[in-house]
Amino acid sequence: MLVAALADRAQLRQRLKTERQAAIAEFRAHGKPEKLLRALRHVVDGVLTTAWRQAGLPANTALVGVGGYGRGELFPASDVDLLILLGKPADAALQGQLEQLVQLLWDLGLEIGHSIRTVEECMSESAADITVQTSLLEARLVDGDAALFAQLQRRYRDAMDPQAFFQAKTAEMRLRHVKYEDTAFSLEPNTKESPGGLRDLQVILWVAKAAGLADSWSQLATRGLITRTEARQLMEKESAFKDIRIRLHLHTNRREDRLVFDVQTAIAETFGLVASGTGPEARRASELLMQRYYWAAKTVTQLNTILLQNIEAQLFPQPRVATPINERFNNVHGLIDVKNDNTFEYKPSAILEIFVLMTQHPEITGMTARTMRALWHARTRIDAKFRVDPVNRANFLAILQAPTGLVHALRRMNDMGVLGRYLPNFRRIIGQMQHDLFHVYTVDQHIMMVVRNMRRFTMTEHAHEYPFCSQLIANFRDRWLLYVAALFHDIAKGRGGDHSQLGVADAREFCVDHGMRAEDTELVCFLVEQHLTMSTVAQKQDLSDPDVIAAFSNVVKDERHLTALYLLTVADIRGTSPKVWNGWKAKLLEDLYRMSLRVLGGEPHSADRELRARQQEALATLRLFGLPANAHEQFWSQLDVAYFLRHDASDIAWQTRSLYDKLESDKPVVKCRLAPIGAGLQVAVYTRDQSDLFARICSYFDRKNFSILDAKIHTTKGGYALDTFVVTEQNFASNYRDIISLIEHELTAVLTSQDALPAPSRGRLSRLGRSFPITPTVDLRPDERGQFHLLSIAAHDRAGLLYAIASVLARYRINLHTAKVMTLGERVEDVFLVDGAVLNNARKQVQLETDLLEALKA
C-alpha cells in the first residue's frame, strides 16, 4: 500500500518545511522574487517526484504541473496546480491508488488543485473551457511517462486556434477590468487581477505563446513586437509585482493578493520605506509604496495595449488602408496612425494635436501600436518651453472645448503620461492616495471620474440618471468651463494646507496663461474655491432657516454661479464612491438650489411666504384624497411655523391625512411609507412626548439594522411628539410592503411597552476604520440666535452609533429638534439642533461632551 511504502512521510513533510523555510529566509535576506519562486517550485518538484515514484502507479501515467506551477513559479501561499495524466480511463484499483496519492499530498502540507484526465478528456475539456485551455498552455512534466505527455502536447498544439484564443483571452480581460471598475487606481488594488497587474502581463505571454510568437519578453523584443527598452520595463514591473505579491503571502500567511489598507504599511516597511515629512505634508510609508505601485500599473496598462495590438496585427493580418487626416496623421482601420515614426520628435506640438484630432473624428476609436509607442517615448518632450507655446495652449483648450470625446482624450492623456507633464501639478497627484475613507480612487482618478460625471450630464443617453442636472447644463453657456473647474478642484490635494485655496492659485495661473477671459477665470476660480461649500450647507445646516439660505445665496451671488456650483457638487460627490451618493443627498442639494435660486431672483426667503406656499400645496394634495375641507384645521392648529418650514408639502399632506383624526390618541401612532426621495422608507411617529423618545426609536432601528438618513423632531402645542425619520436598508426594494407593516406594528409595540432601554453596544470598527482611525470630535455651541445649541459630531461609522448618542442625550434630558445625519463612507458627520437646561451650566456641558466622546468610541 502507498501509506506503507511511505512510512517516512513525516520525514518528507519535514523536508518540505525545512527547504521551504530556507528559500523564504534567503528571499528575506536578499529580496530576489524570481529566485524564491523558482526555489519553491524546485522544493515542491522534489517532494512530488519522491511521492509519485513511491506510489507505484502504472507506467502509462504522468504527473504534470499546470497553471502558475506549470509555468515554473510558485508563490508562498499559492495552490500547486496538478494534472494526473492517464493513458486510459482509471479502473477501480488505479482509482484507489490515485485517491491515496492525493490524500498523501495533502497530508504532506501541499495545497493542491488537481484534475485526473486522459489525453482525450484533456482535449475535450480544453475545447469547452478557456481556463483549462490556458492552464494546459503552460503544462510541464514533473515525472512519469514522457511519451504520454508529449502526445498531450502534440494534440494540444494541433487543436490550438491562436485567433480564437486571442479573442477569448482579450474578452476575458475586458470583463475582468470591468469587475475592477476599469482602473488600476483603486485604493485597495488586487496585485494579480486588477488592470495593470500581473494577470495583464500573463495575458500577453499567453496569447504570444499560443500564436507561436514568443515565450518571454526578450523573445517579444527579438520578434520586433516591443523594443528592448519596453521589454526591460515590463520585466522590471513584473518583478516588482511578484515581489509585492510574495510579501503579501508571507505577511498574511495565506493566499492574499489584495493590497488592502490593513497590510499596506507593513508591506511598505518590508521594502524599507518609512514615513516622510511632517505636518500637513507628511506622507505615510503606505503612500510611498502605493504611488510606486500605481506608476508601475500605469506603465503595464500602456504597454499591454501596445503589445496586444501588435500581436493582433500578427494574428489578423489585413491590407493596410490609410486615409489621410492631415499631413501628419492617417486613419488606419479606425485607428489614428502617425505618417512618420519621428513625427512627435520633429513636431512636438503634434503630441497634443493628436488628441484634438481624436475628439474631432468620432470614427477614430484609438491609436495604432506604433503611434502609442512613439507618443509614449516622446512624452519627455513636454517641458517648460512646450507649455508656453501658444500652439500647444490652443490645442489643450481645444481638447477641453471639444463637443465629443473629452473624457476619452483626458484619460488617454493621463495613461500616456501626457496630462501630468503638461500640467505639472496634476503629475503630483497621480497615484496620490486619499485617507478620508470615502474616496475609493486616487486623486487623479477621482478627478477623471468628476469630469466624466459632468460630461454625462450633457449626453441624452444618460439624461435619465440626473434629469435635473441634464436640464440645467443644457442651457449653461460655455460648459467647458465646468470641465476646467473639475480638472482643478482637487489638484492641490496632498500638498498641505487648504487644497481649495491652493487649487485656486493653480486654476488662476492656468486660465491666465491660456488667455481665458476675466469673467471665465473668475468662475473657474470660484468653483475651485467653493467646491465643498454647497454640500456642507445642504448636509449640515438647517435649510428651513432663511438666514442660512441668504448667506449661501450671498456666496454664489447669481444664478450662473449657483448652477455651476450645483453641477460640480453633484459630479464631485458621485465621483468619490458609488456608496456615498444617495437620494437623500440629492434632495438636500436640489432643495438648496431651488431655494437659493428664488432668493437670487429677487424673492426674499420669507418664512411667511414659504409657509403659505407649502400649506397651499399640501391642501391641494389632501383634496385628492377626498378629505373634508376642514379636516386639517385642528391638526394644523397644534403645529408651529418651524414644523411647516422643516417639512415638504408632501410630508405635511401625508402626516395630516394619517393623524388628523388621532390628535389625542392614548396609543402611539406609527405610519410608514416609501420615502419620496426614491430610496428607503419614511417613518412618522406620533405619541405623547417623553424624554427618551428619540433614544427609544433609535434603539429599535438599531436592532433592525436600519440606517437613519434624516430625523426631524417636533413637539406639538398639545405636548405630543411628532418625529419623522428617513431610514434605509438593503432589502427595502424587494419587500417593502412587508417591512412597512413590520415597522408599524413593532415600533408601536416598543413605544407602548416602555421597557428599559438596552445599553448601547460599542460596535466594531470596520477593517478600513482600524487602518485609518478617526479621533471622535464633539463640538457644542449656541446657534447665532442663542435660542438653541448646535451639536456637531464626527466619528467612525458603526452599528448603533446614533443610538449611543441618543442615549447620552436622553440621560442629560437634552431636547432634540433636528438631526442631520451625514455618512461619508466610513466617516459620519452628524449635526443636531438641541436645547436643555444643562446646556446653561458650563460644568455639566463639559461632562456631557466627555460622555459623548466616550460613547463614540468603538
C-alpha positions in Angstrom: 0.0 0.0 0.0 1.1 3.6 -0.6 0.9 4.5 3.1 3.1 1.6 4.0 5.6 2.4 1.2 5.8 5.9 2.5 6.2 5.2 6.2 8.8 8.1 6.2 6.2 10.6 5.1 6.9 12.6 8.3 10.4 12.9 7.2 9.2 14.1 3.8 6.9 16.6 5.4 9.8 17.9 7.4 12.0 18.1 4.3 9.3 20.2 2.6 9.0 22.5 5.5 12.8 22.9 6.0 13.6 23.6 2.4 10.7 26.0 2.0 11.7 28.0 5.1 15.3 28.1 3.8 14.1 29.6 0.5 12.0 32.2 2.2 14.9 33.1 4.6 17.1 33.6 1.5 14.4 35.9 0.0 14.1 38.0 3.2 17.8 38.4 3.3 18.4 39.3 -0.4 14.9 40.1 -1.8 15.1 38.3 -5.2 11.5 37.3 -6.1 12.2 35.2 -9.2 14.8 33.2 -7.2 12.3 32.5 -4.5 9.6 31.4 -6.9 11.9 29.0 -8.7 13.2 27.7 -5.3 9.7 27.0 -4.0 8.9 25.2 -7.3 12.1 23.2 -7.0 11.3 22.2 -3.4 7.8 21.0 -4.4 9.1 19.3 -7.6 11.4 17.2 -5.3 8.7 16.2 -2.9 6.2 15.4 -5.6 8.7 13.3 -7.5 9.5 11.3 -4.4 5.8 10.7 -3.7 5.0 9.9 -7.3 7.7 7.3 -7.7 6.9 5.5 -4.4 3.3 5.4 -5.3 3.9 2.6 -7.8 1.5 3.9 -10.4 1.3 2.2 -13.9 3.8 3.2 -16.5 1.4 5.0 -18.8 0.7 7.8 -16.3 2.3 11.2 -15.8 2.4 13.9 -13.2 2.0 17.3 -14.9 2.3 20.8 -13.5 -0.2 23.3 -14.9 -1.1 26.9 -14.4 1.4 29.0 -12.5 3.2 25.9 -11.1 3.5 24.6 -14.7 5.0 27.9 -15.7 7.8 27.1 -13.2 7.0 29.6 -10.4 5.2 29.1 -7.1 4.2 31.8 -4.7 4.4 31.0 -1.0 0.7 30.5 -0.4 -0.5 29.6 -3.9 -2.0 26.3 -4.8 0.1 23.6 -6.6 -2.0 23.0 -9.8 -1.5 19.4 -10.9 -2.8 17.3 -13.8 -2.6 13.5 -13.3 -2.5 12.3 -16.9 -3.7 8.8 -17.7 -3.1 6.6 -20.7 -6.5 5.1 -20.3 -9.5 5.6 -18.0 -8.8 4.5 -14.4 -10.2 1.2 -13.2 -11.1 0.7 -9.5 -7.6 -0.3 -8.5 -6.0 2.7 -10.1 -8.7 5.0 -8.7 -7.8 3.8 -5.2 -4.1 4.4 -5.7 -4.8 7.9 -7.0 -7.0 8.8 -4.1 -4.3 7.6 -1.7 -1.7 9.7 -3.6 -3.9 12.9 -3.4 -4.6 12.3 0.3 -0.9 11.9 1.0 0.0 15.1 -0.8 -2.5 17.0 1.4 -1.1 15.3 4.5 2.4 16.5 3.5 1.1 20.1 3.7 0.7 20.8 0.0 -2.2 22.9 -1.1 -3.0 21.2 -4.3 -5.6 21.8 -7.0 -5.7 18.7 -9.1 -7.5 17.0 -12.0 -7.3 13.4 -13.3 -7.8 13.1 -17.1 -6.8 11.1 -20.1 -5.4 12.9 -23.1 -8.8 12.7 -24.8 -10.5 14.2 -21.8 -8.0 17.0 -21.6 -8.7 17.9 -25.2 -12.5 17.8 -24.7 -12.3 20.0 -21.6 -9.9 22.4 -23.3 -12.2 22.9 -26.2 -15.1 23.7 -23.8 -13.3 25.8 -21.2 -10.8 28.6 -21.9 -9.5 28.3 -18.4 -8.5 24.7 -18.9 -7.0 25.6 -22.3 -4.9 28.3 -20.7 -3.7 26.1 -17.9 -2.6 23.4 -20.4 -0.7 26.1 -22.4 1.9 26.1 -19.6 1.9 22.4 -18.8 5.2 21.0 -17.6 6.1 17.4 -17.0 7.1 16.8 -13.4 7.5 13.0 -13.5 6.1 9.9 -15.3 5.5 8.9 -18.9 7.3 11.5 -21.1 5.8 9.9 -24.3 2.3 10.3 -22.9 3.0 14.0 -22.0 4.5 14.6 -25.5 1.3 13.1 -27.0 -0.8 15.6 -25.0 1.4 18.5 -26.1 1.2 17.4 -29.8 -2.6 17.1 -29.6 -2.9 20.4 -27.8 -0.7 22.3 -30.4 -2.7 20.8 -33.3 -6.0 21.8 -31.7 -4.9 25.4 -30.8 -6.6 28.1 -32.8 -4.5 31.2 -32.0 -7.1 33.7 -33.3 -9.9 32.2 -31.2 -7.6 32.0 -28.2 -6.6 35.7 -28.6 -10.3 36.8 -28.8 -11.3 34.7 -25.8 -8.5 35.9 -23.6 -8.8 39.6 -24.5 -12.6 39.4 -23.9 -11.9 37.7 -20.6 -9.5 40.5 -19.8 -12.1 43.2 -20.6 -14.6 41.5 -18.3 -12.1 41.3 -15.5 -11.2 45.0 -15.9 -14.9 45.9 -15.7 -15.1 43.9 -12.4 -12.4 46.2 -11.1 -14.1 49.3 -12.4 -11.6 49.6 -15.3 -9.0 51.3 -13.2 -5.7 50.3 -11.7 -6.0 53.2 -9.3 -8.5 51.9 -6.7 -7.1 52.4 -3.2 -7.0 48.6 -2.5 -5.9 47.1 -5.8 -5.6 43.4 -6.4 -2.0 42.9 -7.5 -2.9 39.9 -9.6 -6.3 40.7 -11.1 -6.7 44.5 -11.2 -6.0 46.3 -14.5 -2.2 46.8 -14.9 -1.5 43.9 -12.6 0.2 40.5 -13.0 -2.7 39.0 -14.9 -2.4 41.6 -17.7 1.2 40.6 -18.1 0.4 36.9 -18.2 -2.3 37.6 -20.9 0.3 39.0 -23.2 2.6 36.0 -22.8 -0.3 33.5 -23.1 -1.5 34.9 -26.5 2.0 35.3 -27.8 2.8 31.7 -26.9 -0.4 30.4 -28.3 0.4 32.1 -31.6 3.9 30.7 -31.6 5.4 34.2 -31.5 7.4 34.2 -28.2 7.7 32.7 -24.7 9.3 35.6 -23.0 9.7 39.4 -23.0 13.2 39.1 -24.6 11.7 37.0 -27.4 9.0 39.5 -28.0 11.7 42.2 -28.4 13.6 39.9 -30.8 10.5 39.5 -32.9 10.1 43.2 -33.0 6.8 43.3 -31.2 8.3 45.5 -28.5 11.5 47.4 -28.1 14.4 46.3 -25.8 13.6 49.3 -23.5 10.0 48.2 -23.3 10.9 44.6 -22.6 13.2 45.8 -19.8 10.4 47.9 -18.4 8.0 45.0 -18.4 10.4 42.7 -16.8 11.1 45.3 -14.1 7.3 45.8 -13.4 6.6 42.1 -13.4 9.4 41.5 -10.9 8.1 44.4 -8.7 4.5 42.9 -8.7 5.8 39.5 -7.9 7.8 40.9 -5.1 4.8 42.6 -3.6 2.6 39.5 -4.0 5.3 37.3 -2.3 5.4 39.8 0.6 1.6 39.8 0.8 1.5 36.0 1.1 4.3 35.9 3.7 2.8 38.7 5.8 -0.7 37.3 5.9 0.4 33.7 5.8 -2.3 32.9 3.3 -3.1 33.5 -0.4 -3.8 37.2 -0.3 -3.3 39.2 -3.5 -5.1 42.4 -2.4 -3.1 45.4 -1.1 -5.7 46.2 1.5 -5.3 49.1 3.9 -4.6 46.7 6.7 -1.3 45.5 5.2 -0.1 48.4 3.1 2.1 49.9 5.9 3.5 46.6 6.9 4.4 45.7 3.3 5.9 49.1 2.7 8.1 48.7 5.8 9.4 45.3 4.4 10.8 47.4 1.4 12.5 49.8 3.9 10.0 52.6 3.1 9.4 55.0 6.0 7.1 57.9 6.6 8.4 61.2 5.4 7.7 64.8 6.0 5.9 66.4 8.9 2.6 68.2 9.5 0.2 68.5 6.5 2.8 67.4 4.1 3.6 64.2 5.9 3.4 61.0 3.8 2.9 57.6 5.2 5.1 54.7 4.2 2.0 53.1 2.6 1.5 56.1 0.4 5.1 55.9 -0.9 4.5 52.2 -1.7 1.2 52.7 -3.4 2.4 55.5 -5.5 5.1 53.3 -6.8 2.6 50.6 -7.4 0.3 52.9 -9.4 3.1 54.2 -11.6 4.1 50.6 -12.4 0.5 49.6 -13.1 0.2 52.6 -15.4 3.2 51.5 -17.4 1.9 48.0 -17.7 -1.5 49.2 -18.8 0.0 51.3 -21.6 2.5 48.6 -22.8 -0.2 45.9 -22.5 -2.3 47.9 -25.1 0.7 48.3 -27.4 1.7 44.7 -27.3 -1.8 43.2 -27.7 -2.3 45.4 -30.8 0.9 44.2 -32.3 0.0 40.6 -31.6 -3.4 41.1 -33.0 -1.9 42.5 -36.2 0.2 39.4 -36.5 -2.8 37.1 -36.0 -5.3 39.0 -38.1 -3.3 40.5 -41.0 -5.2 42.7 -43.3 -4.3 45.1 -46.1 -3.2 48.5 -44.7 -5.7 51.1 -45.9 -4.6 54.6 -44.7 -6.9 57.5 -45.1 -5.1 60.9 -44.6 -6.4 63.1 -41.8 -3.7 65.8 -42.3 0.0 66.0 -43.2 1.0 64.1 -40.0 -1.7 61.5 -39.3 -3.7 58.8 -41.1 -6.8 56.9 -40.2 -5.9 53.2 -40.4 -8.9 50.9 -39.9 -10.4 53.3 -37.3 -7.1 53.9 -35.5 -5.1 57.1 -35.8 -1.6 56.5 -37.1 1.5 58.7 -37.5 2.8 59.0 -41.0 6.3 59.1 -39.7 7.8 57.4 -36.6 9.6 60.7 -35.8 6.6 62.9 -36.1 6.5 63.8 -32.4 10.2 64.5 -32.4 10.3 67.0 -35.2 6.9 68.4 -34.4 6.3 68.3 -30.6 3.0 70.2 -30.9 1.6 67.0 -32.5 1.6 65.4 -29.0 -1.5 67.5 -28.2 -2.7 67.8 -31.8 -3.3 64.0 -31.9 -5.8 64.2 -29.1 -7.6 67.2 -30.7 -8.0 65.2 -33.9 -9.4 62.2 -32.0 -12.1 64.5 -30.5 -12.9 65.8 -34.0 -13.1 62.4 -35.6 -15.6 60.2 -33.6 -14.9 57.3 -36.1 -11.4 57.0 -34.6 -11.5 54.6 -31.7 -7.9 54.6 -30.7 -4.2 54.7 -31.8 -2.1 52.2 -33.6 0.6 50.5 -31.6 3.4 52.3 -33.3 1.7 55.7 -32.6 1.3 54.8 -29.0 4.9 53.8 -28.8 6.1 56.9 -30.5 3.9 59.1 -28.2 5.0 57.2 -25.1 8.6 57.8 -25.8 8.1 61.4 -26.9 6.2 62.5 -23.8 9.5 63.7 -22.3 9.5 66.5 -24.9 6.8 68.2 -22.9 8.8 70.8 -20.9 8.6 74.4 -19.9 9.2 75.6 -23.5 6.4 73.2 -24.7 4.0 74.5 -22.1 4.4 78.2 -23.1 4.0 77.6 -26.8 0.7 79.3 -27.9 0.0 76.4 -30.3 0.1 73.9 -27.5 -2.0 76.0 -25.3 -4.6 76.4 -28.0 -4.6 72.7 -28.6 -5.2 72.0 -24.9 -8.1 74.4 -24.8 -9.5 72.8 -28.0 -9.5 69.4 -26.2 -11.4 70.9 -23.2 -13.9 72.6 -25.6 -14.4 69.5 -27.8 -18.1 68.7 -28.3 -17.3 64.9 -28.1 -14.5 62.7 -26.8 -13.3 64.8 -24.0 -13.3 62.1 -21.3 -11.6 59.6 -23.6 -9.0 62.2 -24.6 -8.1 63.2 -21.0 -8.0 59.5 -19.9 -5.7 58.6 -22.8 -3.5 61.7 -22.0 -3.3 60.6 -18.4 -2.5 57.0 -19.3 0.2 58.1 -21.7 1.8 60.4 -19.2 1.0 63.5 -21.3 -1.5 65.2 -19.0 0.8 65.1 -16.0 3.6 66.6 -18.0 1.5 69.3 -19.5 0.1 70.2 -16.0 3.0 69.5 -13.6 0.8 69.9 -10.5 -1.5 67.2 -11.9 1.5 65.0 -12.1 2.0 65.3 -8.4 -1.4 63.8 -7.6 -1.1 60.8 -9.9 -1.3 57.8 -7.6 -1.9 60.1 -4.6 -4.0 58.2 -2.1 -6.8 59.8 -0.1 -7.2 58.8 3.5 -10.7 60.2 4.2 -12.4 56.8 4.0 -15.0 57.7 1.4 -12.9 58.3 -1.7 -12.3 54.9 -3.3 -10.0 56.3 -6.1 -6.6 58.0 -6.1 -6.9 61.8 -6.6 -6.1 61.8 -10.3 -8.7 59.1 -11.0 -11.3 60.9 -8.8 -10.8 64.0 -11.0 -11.3 61.9 -14.1 -14.5 60.5 -12.6 -15.8 64.0 -11.9 -15.1 65.2 -15.4 -16.8 62.1 -16.7 -19.9 62.7 -14.5 -20.0 66.3 -15.6 -19.8 65.2 -19.2 -22.6 62.6 -18.7 -25.0 65.4 -17.8 -24.7 66.7 -21.4 -25.5 63.3 -23.0 -29.0 62.5 -24.0 -28.5 58.7 -23.4 -27.7 59.5 -19.7 -30.4 62.1 -19.2 -32.5 59.6 -17.1 -29.7 59.4 -14.5 -29.8 63.0 -13.3 -32.6 64.7 -15.3 -32.4 68.0 -13.3 -28.6 68.2 -13.9 -29.2 67.5 -17.6 -31.8 70.2 -17.8 -29.5 72.8 -16.1 -26.4 72.0 -18.2 -28.3 72.1 -21.4 -28.8 75.8 -21.0 -25.4 76.6 -19.5 -23.2 78.8 -21.7 -19.6 77.7 -22.2 -20.0 74.5 -20.3 -16.4 73.6 -21.0 -15.5 75.9 -18.1 -17.1 73.4 -15.8 -14.6 70.8 -17.0 -11.7 73.1 -16.3 -13.0 73.6 -12.7 -13.4 69.8 -12.4 -9.9 69.3 -13.5 -8.5 71.7 -10.9 -10.9 71.2 -8.0 -8.7 68.7 -6.1 -5.4 69.3 -7.9 -3.7 70.6 -4.7 -4.6 67.5 -2.6 -1.6 66.2 -0.5 0.4 69.5 -0.6 -0.6 70.5 2.9 -2.9 73.4 3.7 -6.3 74.1 2.3 -6.4 72.3 -1.1 -9.3 74.6 -2.2 -7.2 77.7 -1.7 -4.1 76.2 -3.2 -6.1 74.9 -6.1 -7.4 78.4 -6.8 -3.8 79.6 -7.4 -3.2 76.8 -9.9 -6.5 77.4 -11.7 -5.9 81.1 -12.0 -2.4 80.6 -13.4 -3.8 78.1 -15.9 -6.6 80.5 -17.0 -4.4 83.5 -17.4 -1.7 81.5 -19.2 -4.3 80.2 -21.7 -5.8 83.6 -22.4 -9.2 83.0 -20.9 -11.5 85.9 -20.3 -11.5 87.5 -16.8 -15.1 86.5 -16.2 -14.4 82.9 -17.1 -11.3 82.9 -14.9 -13.4 84.2 -12.0 -16.0 81.5 -12.5 -13.4 78.7 -12.6 -11.6 80.0 -9.5 -14.9 80.4 -7.6 -15.8 76.8 -8.3 -12.4 75.5 -7.2 -12.5 77.6 -4.0 -16.1 76.8 -3.1 -16.5 73.2 -4.4 -17.2 71.9 -0.9 -19.5 74.7 0.2 -22.8 73.6 -1.2 -22.6 70.0 0.1 -21.6 71.3 3.5 -24.5 73.8 3.7 -27.0 71.2 2.4 -26.0 68.4 4.6 -25.0 70.2 7.8 -27.2 73.3 8.1 -30.9 73.9 8.6 -32.3 74.7 5.2 -35.5 75.9 6.8 -33.6 78.9 8.3 -33.9 81.9 6.0 -30.5 83.2 7.2 -28.8 80.0 6.0 -30.3 80.4 2.5 -29.5 84.1 2.4 -25.9 83.5 3.5 -25.4 80.8 0.9 -27.0 83.0 -1.8 -24.6 85.8 -0.9 -21.7 83.4 -1.6 -22.9 82.3 -5.0 -24.2 85.8 -6.0 -26.0 84.9 -9.2 -27.8 82.1 -11.0 -24.9 81.2 -13.2 -22.5 80.6 -10.3 -25.2 78.7 -8.4 -25.9 76.4 -11.3 -22.3 75.8 -11.9 -21.6 75.0 -8.3 -24.6 72.7 -8.1 -23.5 70.7 -11.1 -19.9 70.4 -9.8 -21.1 69.4 -6.4 -23.2 66.5 -7.7 -20.5 65.4 -10.1 -17.9 65.6 -7.2 -20.0 63.6 -4.7 -20.8 61.0 -7.4 -17.1 60.7 -8.2 -15.9 59.8 -4.7 -17.5 56.3 -4.3 -20.6 54.5 -5.6 -21.7 54.2 -1.9 -21.6 57.9 -1.0 -24.4 59.3 -3.2 -28.0 58.6 -2.3 -31.4 60.1 -2.9 -31.4 61.9 0.3 -28.2 63.9 -0.6 -29.8 64.6 -4.0 -32.9 66.0 -2.4 -31.0 68.3 0.0 -28.8 69.7 -2.8 -31.8 70.3 -5.1 -33.8 71.9 -2.2 -30.9 74.3 -1.5 -30.5 75.1 -5.2 -34.2 75.9 -5.7 -34.5 78.0 -2.5 -31.3 79.9 -3.3 -32.5 80.5 -6.9 -35.7 82.1 -5.6 -33.6 84.4 -3.4 -31.2 85.3 -6.3 -34.3 86.0 -8.4 -35.3 88.8 -6.1 -37.7 86.8 -4.0 -36.7 87.1 -0.3 -36.6 83.7 1.5 -39.5 84.8 3.7 -40.7 82.3 6.3 -44.3 83.5 5.9 -44.3 83.2 2.2 -42.7 79.7 2.4 -45.2 78.6 5.0 -48.2 79.7 3.0 -46.9 78.1 -0.2 -46.3 74.7 1.5 -49.7 74.8 3.2 -51.5 75.6 -0.1 -49.6 72.8 -1.9 -50.4 70.3 1.0 -54.1 71.3 0.9 -54.2 70.7 -2.8 -52.8 67.2 -2.2 -55.3 66.5 0.6 -58.2 67.3 -1.7 -57.1 64.5 -4.0 -57.8 62.0 -1.1 -61.4 63.2 -0.6 -60.9 64.5 3.0 -63.4 67.0 4.4 -62.4 70.6 3.5 -61.7 71.4 7.2 -60.1 68.1 8.2 -56.7 69.7 8.6 -57.6 72.6 10.8 -57.5 71.0 14.2 -54.2 69.2 13.4 -52.5 72.2 12.0 -53.6 74.4 14.9 -51.3 72.2 17.0 -48.3 72.9 14.9 -46.0 75.9 14.8 -44.2 77.7 11.9 -41.0 75.6 12.4 -42.9 72.4 11.6 -44.1 73.7 8.2 -40.7 75.1 7.3 -38.9 71.8 8.1 -41.3 69.6 6.2 -42.1 69.4 2.5 -45.7 69.8 1.3 -46.0 66.1 0.5 -44.8 65.3 4.1 -47.3 67.7 5.6 -50.2 66.2 3.5 -49.2 62.6 4.4 -48.9 63.3 8.1 -52.2 65.3 8.1 -54.1 62.5 6.3 -52.6 60.0 8.8 -53.2 61.9 12.0 -56.0 64.4 11.7 -58.4 62.1 13.5 -55.9 60.8 16.1 -54.9 64.0 17.8 -55.5 62.8 21.3 -54.7 59.2 20.9 -53.6 57.3 24.0 -51.6 54.9 22.0 -48.5 55.7 19.8 -49.3 56.1 16.1 -46.6 54.9 13.7 -47.1 55.4 10.0 -44.6 54.3 7.3 -44.3 54.8 3.5 -41.8 54.7 0.7 -39.6 57.8 1.0 -40.4 60.3 -1.7 -36.6 60.6 -2.4 -36.8 57.3 -4.1 -34.8 55.2 -1.6 -35.6 53.9 1.8 -38.7 54.5 4.0 -40.2 57.4 5.8 -41.4 56.7 9.3 -43.7 59.1 11.2 -44.2 58.6 15.0 -46.9 60.5 16.9 -47.1 59.9 20.6 -47.1 61.7 23.9 -43.8 63.4 24.4 -41.2 61.8 26.7 -37.5 62.5 27.4 -36.1 59.3 26.0 -38.4 59.0 22.9 -35.6 59.7 20.3 -33.3 57.1 22.0 -36.1 54.6 22.2 -36.8 54.9 18.4 -33.1 54.8 17.6 -32.8 51.7 19.7 -35.5 50.0 17.6 -33.9 51.0 14.3 -30.5 49.8 15.6 -31.8 46.4 16.4 -33.3 46.1 12.9 -30.0 47.2 11.3 -31.7 50.2 9.7 -29.6 53.2 8.8 -31.1 56.6 9.7 -30.6 59.2 6.9 -32.5 62.0 8.5 -34.6 62.8 11.5 -37.0 65.7 12.2 -38.2 66.1 15.7 -41.2 68.3 16.6 -43.4 68.8 19.7 -47.0 69.9 19.2 -48.7 72.6 21.3 -50.6 69.8 22.9 -47.5 68.0 24.2 -47.3 65.3 21.6 -44.1 64.4 19.8 -44.3 64.2 16.0 -41.0 62.7 14.8 -40.2 61.8 11.2 -37.3 59.6 10.1 -35.9 58.5 6.8 -34.4 55.1 7.1 -32.8 52.7 4.6 -31.8 49.0 4.5 -30.6 46.7 1.7 -33.8 44.7 1.3 -36.3 47.5 1.2 -36.7 47.5 -2.6 -37.7 43.8 -2.8 -40.2 43.5 0.0 -41.0 47.0 1.2 -44.7 46.2 1.9 -43.9 43.6 4.5 -41.3 45.8 6.1 -43.7 48.7 6.3 -46.2 46.6 8.1 -43.5 45.2 10.4 -42.2 48.6 11.4 -45.7 50.0 12.1 -46.5 47.0 14.3 -43.2 46.5 16.1 -42.4 50.2 16.7 -45.8 50.8 18.1 -45.3 47.9 20.5 -41.9 49.2 21.5 -43.3 52.6 22.3 -46.2 51.2 24.2 -44.2 48.8 26.4 -41.9 51.4 27.9 -39.4 48.7 28.7 -36.0 49.8 30.0 -33.7 50.8 27.2 -30.8 48.3 26.5 -27.3 49.6 26.9 -25.8 50.8 23.7 -23.3 48.4 22.1 -19.8 49.6 21.5 -20.0 48.3 17.9 -17.0 47.2 15.9 -14.8 49.3 13.6 -14.7 48.2 10.1 -11.4 47.0 8.5 -10.9 50.4 7.0 -11.7 52.1 10.2 -9.0 50.1 12.0 -6.4 51.0 9.3 -7.2 54.8 9.3 -8.5 55.7 12.8 -10.6 58.9 13.2 -10.4 60.7 16.5 -14.0 61.4 17.5 -14.9 65.1 17.9 -17.7 66.8 19.7 -18.5 70.5 19.2 -21.3 72.0 21.2 -22.0 75.8 20.8 -25.0 78.2 20.8 -26.5 79.0 17.4 -26.4 82.5 16.1 -29.7 83.5 17.8 -28.8 81.9 21.1 -32.1 80.0 21.2 -30.7 76.5 20.6 -27.3 74.8 20.6 -25.7 73.1 17.6 -24.1 69.8 18.4 -21.6 68.6 15.8 -20.2 65.1 16.0 -17.6 63.4 13.7 -16.6 59.7 14.3 -16.2 56.4 12.6 -19.5 54.9 11.3 -20.5 51.8 13.1 -23.6 49.9 14.1 -25.5 51.5 16.9 -23.7 54.9 16.8 -26.8 57.1 16.6 -28.4 55.1 19.4 -25.3 55.6 21.6 -25.5 59.4 21.0 -29.3 59.4 21.7 -28.8 57.5 24.9 -26.4 60.1 26.3 -28.7 63.0 25.2 -31.7 61.2 26.9 -29.7 60.8 30.1 -29.0 64.5 30.2 -32.6 65.4 29.3 -31.5 67.1 26.1 -34.4 68.0 23.8 -33.7 67.2 20.2 -35.2 69.4 17.4 -33.5 68.2 14.3 -30.8 65.7 13.3 -28.7 65.9 10.2 -27.1 62.5 9.6 -24.3 62.5 7.0 -22.4 59.4 6.2 -19.2 59.7 4.1 -18.1 56.2 3.5 -16.6 55.1 6.9 -17.0 58.5 8.5 -20.1 60.1 9.9 -20.6 63.8 10.5 -23.9 64.4 12.3 -25.3 67.8 13.3 -28.1 68.1 16.0 -30.1 71.1 17.0 -30.7 70.8 20.7 -31.7 72.6 23.9 -31.9 71.7 27.5 -31.3 73.1 31.0 -27.9 71.5 31.4 -26.6 73.5 28.4 -26.7 76.6 30.5 -24.3 75.0 33.1 -20.7 75.1 31.9 -19.5 72.2 34.1 -22.4 69.9 33.1 -21.9 70.9 29.5 -18.2 69.7 29.7 -19.4 66.5 31.3 -21.9 66.0 28.5 -19.2 66.4 25.9 -17.0 63.9 27.8 -19.7 61.3 27.9 -20.5 61.8 24.2 -16.8 61.2 23.3 -16.8 58.1 25.5 -20.0 56.9 23.7 -18.4 57.4 20.3 -15.5 55.0 21.0 -15.7 51.6 19.3 
